[in-house]
């Protein structure tokens, strides 16, 4: 594997594909780019993944366009555009090849990257990822996008996020819910309704299900047994479509859509073991 030979800066911004992308680099070793889902920035990876995975890998975090400290887009775009954003980031950082880990919409971006830039990908890890939201007549993201644009206080939107993304065990822990809500509300770079709407449109138009057979990278698909947004059978559909893909289900309390946050030890172990093979 061809890894970086020069030490990367800890953080910065690169201009590529018409966007300015904020990134951070943690640790040393083979490159591992981690891509967050719709509506959130890369800081969520720092809660549990960065401390564990940066001991083995050069972890590269990136804020997607329209999120965090990256620039807002001036026009609609696609998941393919976001995949090309990643390729441009790799160019700017001098990374020829990388492992790629994507959560939810981040997994869709990773799938598209695997199809468009296969020569730059070593191993692929997907969690909470579907491949064809465009095939559904109704999707929760449609509802969330409308609420985001019309909920002035953000309380309804926040409540919908918590109840759909987290497990029942988490929701019954009142202190954990309060702390998490406060953490999310304190984000100094909140996403605007317009930015969320553009990400939602890209998400809802995505359909790679018929193209998954062209993915050549060794792939691990992780599902949370209790994931409400992307149930295990949707993740299984993705794994079935990728030649040789491995499918793992994390079961029991905390096995939600955000299983990397609720079950970090189990999740991180699956990821590190797979990438180290």
KAWO-V636986 format. One record per residue. RES is the residue in three letters. OMEGA is omega in degrees with one decimal (* if undefined). Layout:
RES & OMEGA
RES & OMEGA
This chain:
UNK & -179.7
UNK & 179.9
UNK & -178.4
UNK & 177.6
UNK & 178.1
UNK & 180.0
UNK & -179.4
UNK & 174.5
UNK & -178.4
UNK & 179.3
UNK & 179.2
UNK & 179.4
UNK & 176.7
UNK & 178.0
UNK & -178.0
UNK & 173.8
UNK & 178.6
UNK & -178.3
UNK & 168.8
UNK & -175.4
UNK & 175.0
UNK & 179.2
UNK & 171.3
UNK & 177.2
UNK & -178.9
UNK & 173.4
UNK & -179.4
UNK & 178.6
UNK & 176.6
UNK & -177.5
UNK & 174.6
UNK & 177.6
UNK & -178.2
UNK & -171.0
UNK & -175.3
UNK & -177.6
UNK & -174.3
UNK & 171.7
UNK & -175.6
UNK & 178.0
UNK & -171.5
UNK & -177.5
UNK & 178.9
UNK & 177.1
UNK & -176.2
UNK & -178.5
UNK & -174.0
UNK & -175.7
UNK & -175.5
UNK & -179.7
UNK & -177.7
UNK & -171.0
UNK & -178.8
UNK & 173.9
UNK & -179.3
UNK & -171.4
UNK & 168.9
UNK & -173.3
UNK & 178.1
UNK & 175.3
UNK & 178.3
UNK & 170.0
UNK & 176.2
UNK & 172.5
UNK & -179.0
UNK & 179.8
UNK & 173.9
UNK & -177.1
UNK & 172.7
UNK & -174.6
UNK & 172.1
UNK & 179.1
UNK & -179.2
UNK & -177.8
UNK & 177.1
UNK & -179.0
UNK & -176.4
UNK & 173.1
UNK & 177.2
UNK & 176.7
UNK & -179.0
UNK & 174.4
UNK & 177.0
UNK & 172.5
UNK & -179.7
UNK & 178.6
UNK & 177.6
UNK & 176.4
UNK & 178.0
UNK & 177.3
UNK & -176.2
UNK & -178.4
UNK & 178.6
UNK & 179.7
UNK & -178.6
UNK & -178.8
UNK & -177.2
UNK & 160.3
UNK & -177.4
UNK & 178.5
UNK & -178.9
UNK & 176.2
UNK & 173.7
UNK & 176.4
UNK & 174.7
UNK & 174.5
UNK & 175.5
UNK & 176.8
UNK & 179.2
UNK & 176.0
UNK & -179.0
UNK & 175.6
UNK & 179.9
UNK & 179.9
UNK & -174.3
UNK & -173.4
UNK & -174.3
UNK & -178.7
UNK & -177.5
UNK & -173.1
UNK & 173.8
UNK & 179.2
UNK & -173.1
UNK & 175.7
UNK & -178.8
UNK & 174.6
UNK & -178.2
UNK & -170.7
UNK & 168.6
UNK & -176.9
UNK & -172.7
UNK & 175.6
UNK & -179.4
UNK & -178.1
UNK & -179.1
UNK & 178.4
UNK & 179.0
UNK & 179.6
UNK & 179.1
UNK & -178.2
UNK & 174.4
UNK & -178.0
UNK & -178.9
UNK & 179.3
UNK & 178.4
UNK & -179.6
UNK & 179.7
UNK & -178.0
UNK & -172.1
UNK & -178.7
UNK & -173.4
UNK & -177.3
UNK & -176.9
UNK & -176.1
UNK & 179.5
UNK & 178.9
UNK & -180.0
UNK & 178.6
UNK & 177.3
UNK & 179.6
UNK & -176.9
UNK & -174.9
UNK & -179.0
UNK & -172.3
UNK & -175.1
UNK & -176.7
UNK & 175.8
UNK & 179.3
UNK & 177.9
UNK & -176.7
UNK & 177.7
UNK & 176.4
UNK & -171.7
UNK & 179.8
UNK & 179.4
UNK & 178.7
UNK & 179.2
UNK & -178.4
UNK & -179.2
UNK & 177.8
UNK & 179.2
UNK & 178.6
UNK & -179.0
UNK & -179.1
UNK & -177.4
UNK & 179.8
UNK & -178.0
UNK & -179.1
UNK & -177.4
UNK & -179.8
UNK & 178.1
UNK & 176.9
UNK & 179.4
UNK & 178.9
UNK & 178.4
UNK & 179.5
UNK & 178.5
UNK & 176.4
UNK & -179.8
UNK & 180.0
UNK & 177.8
UNK & 178.6
UNK & -173.6
UNK & 179.4
UNK & -173.3
UNK & 175.1
UNK & 177.9
UNK & -171.2
UNK & -178.5
UNK & -177.7
UNK & -173.2
UNK & -179.7
UNK & 179.7
UNK & -179.6
UNK & -176.0
UNK & -176.7
UNK & 170.7
UNK & -169.5
UNK & 172.3
UNK & 176.2
UNK & -179.2
UNK & 178.1
UNK & 170.2
UNK & -176.9
UNK & -175.8
UNK & -180.0
UNK & -179.6
UNK & -176.7
UNK & 178.8
UNK & -175.6
UNK & -176.9
UNK & -179.1
UNK & 174.3
UNK & 176.3
UNK & 177.5
UNK & 177.7
UNK & 178.0
UNK & -179.4
UNK & 179.8
UNK & -177.1
UNK & -177.1
UNK & -177.3
UNK & 175.8
UNK & -176.6
UNK & 175.5
UNK & -178.4
UNK & 179.6
UNK & 177.3
UNK & 172.1
UNK & -170.9
UNK & 173.8
UNK & -177.4
UNK & 177.1
UNK & -177.2
UNK & -173.7
UNK & 176.2
UNK & 179.1
UNK & 179.7
UNK & 174.9
UNK & -179.6
UNK & -175.9
UNK & -179.2
UNK & -171.4
UNK & -177.3
UNK & 179.4
UNK & -178.7
UNK & -176.9
UNK & 178.8
UNK & 177.0
UNK & -177.8
UNK & -175.7
UNK & 179.3
UNK & -179.1
UNK & -177.3
UNK & -178.3
UNK & -178.1
UNK & *
